[in-house]
Amino acid sequence: MISKYQYVIRLSVVGIVLAMATGFVWKVDSPLPPRKPNIVIVLADQWNAQSLGYAGNPDVKTPNLDKLAQRSVVFTTAVSVMPVCSPARASLLTGQYPLTHGVFYNDRPLRNEALTMAEIYKEAGYATGYIGKWHINGQANYEKQFAARNRAVPRDRRQGFDYWKAREVTHDYNSSFYFDENDVRHEWPGYDAFSQTDSAIRFIDRNKGNPFLLVLSWGPPHDPYQTAPEEYRKMYDPARLKLRPNVPDSLQAKARKDLAGYYAHCTALDKAAGDLLNALKKAGIEENTILLFTSDHGDMLYSQGKVRKQKPWDESVLVPLLVHYPAGFGNTKKELALPFSNVDILPTLLGITNIKIPGSVEGTNYAAILAGKQKPTGNEAALIQVPVPFHENNFLNGGKEYRGIRTKQYTYVRDLKGPWLLYDNAKDPYQLKNLIGSPAYAKVQAKLEKALRAKLADAKDQFLTADEYMRQWNYRYDGKDSLRVSGL
């Protein structure tokens, strides 16, 4: 006597044998679900939105990224929420504003309690990897300034990344080292961005059979500007470079020299980007990989007479952003003027990959707009925050607390005293005319003020003094950063 269950099994086996003998094939009604897309984030340091060929710059040579732009979603108004290294990077990984995750001052640690991109994707079955500059594991208050920059990042401070070839910070790109998963120190041979890209390619080849999240974080084109490989420096003659009209005459000679070196770094990195893209093609996974290229913040490069970052002008605030995902968005260029913050990167990636967005995430999911299923309203705005000016932008150097928004057309900024800057970027792309208080723009200013207040409310930002935020988070100022009277 056989059971009903055994009888069914025997009938099934007989059926399979008969089917094989007769050549009969069953039709499968439900195809296998598509594989989860891979994610590769290429993060440069201090690469402004204006220094790329596809952005209309006639001098800088970026042929690989220019070709990639022709097959990608291209953001023309991508904004760094706080245009300086550690805060921007922490916001990218958490989808939170700096005053929420607490990294609003360089070289301060992102708390272990933070829920990050790698932890979310690891829970969803992704392999995770991080290569290059980290800069969110800062030292304790009592330590000497920059004490943590040359130390290994402990395993529990890697925020969910397993494959690990990283260092907290260095700007010596030709004599650079990193620590691996076991805290063993290794040297990057030659120009470190090239070696880091080779490591990324090895990670891709190793993991191409399963979904993965990889962040490749280059140090350049951050200064020092004159340290790119010689073959790239030879490409640029400072005397032949065109400067932006907002560079003062007195600074033009210095600007040309630094710009030549900056462009040399950009072209070297473009070569590395080409190598990475070729590796994705060779591995057969380009179609199903979300490749995102961006930067943590820009570089003033003497525009407005200013250098580097933390400033509210476009050269500091705007960053490049390309999203290449053939399987999801096709292989043709789509330009979006949508103001898109690095706070929005994580929720948008989660939206694209159909993973639930945690309640801790404060950014906006723009996946439907990238896919062409929705259109921007035209009223979107990206928040810009500098709660505490520091280091080269400290109070003694003229730095101050400010909050602002960047819309498709306008830049509007307040400091603690009141409205500070208003630019109509459509009519004044180099931000040469401050329109604060202009009768012709009174209605525009009022509308932007209302929009800024709404963004501050969403971010739970009370716009207090720098001293107050440093007290709230129990941080100490470095060096001479705190020589000021609060609120002045």
Salt bridges, closest charged atoms under 4 A:
ASP45 OD2 - ARG89 NH2 3.85
ASP45 OD2 - LYS133 NZ 2.45
ASP45 OD1 - HIS297 NE2 3.44
ASP107 OD1 - HIS135 NE2 3.22
ASP107 OD2 - ARG149 NH2 2.87
GLU143 OE2 - ARG151 NH1 2.88
ASP162 OD1 - LYS122 NZ 2.92
ASP180 OD2 - HIS186 NE2 2.84
GLU181 OE2 - LYS165 NZ 2.78
ASP183 OD1 - ARG158 NH2 2.65
GLU187 OE2 - ARG185 NE 3.42
ASP223 OD1 - HIS222 ND1 3.34
ASP223 OD2 - ARG308 NH1 3.93
GLU230 OE2 - LYS234 NZ 3.68
ASP275 OD2 - LYS271 NZ 2.72
GLU286 OE2 - ARG71 NH1 3.00
GLU286 OE2 - HIS324 NE2 2.81
ASP296 OD2 - ARG89 NE 3.10
ASP296 OD1 - HIS297 NE2 3.44
ASP314 OD2 - ARG406 NH2 2.85
GLU315 OE2 - ARG244 NE 2.90
GLU335 OE2 - LYS333 NZ 3.44
GLU392 OE1 - ARG308 NE 2.77
GLU401 OE2 - ARG484 NH1 2.64
ASP415 OD2 - LYS400 NZ 2.70
GLU449 OE1 - ARG414 NH1 3.11
GLU449 OE2 - ARG453 NE 2.63
ASP461 OD2 - ARG403 NE 2.50
GLU468 OE1 - ARG471 NH2 3.17
ASP478 OD1 - ARG108 NH2 3.61
ASP481 OD2 - HIS391 ND1 3.15
